[in-house]
Amino acid sequence: MSRLRNSVRLVGNLGMDPDVRSFENNRKLAKLSLATNETYKNDKGERVTDTQWHNLVIWGAQAALAEELLKKGDEVAVEGKLASRSYTDKDGNKRFTTEVVVNEFLKVGTKK
């Protein structure tokens, strides 16, 4: 059960091509955004789509695969964990963000 404590699984469409950076020892980092959609009917019976955006972070060999295989618009399934961190932006303001650190991804489809 301990593996379920911080576990995330999402299926959605990429909002950008992978932004890949290389570090020492050929270690790579890929950053992406993923849109998930939920559709429901409101009180008036109108169909409403609610889109949530998620920041994805992929390290190592998986990042290299993401760089090679993934493009904006692709439908992907990801499995990972949530991680929160803070940073200082270029204007000196402290910012907070939550990201999905991806362990595995699967390309489900491509944008037509």
Buried (B, 14 or more C-beta within 10 A) or exposed (E): EEEEEEEBEBEBBBBBBBEBEEEEEEEBBBBBBBBEEEEEEEEEEEEEEEEEEBBBBBBEEBBBBBBEEBEEBBBBBBBBBEEEEEEEEEEEEEEEEEBBBBBEBEBEEEEE
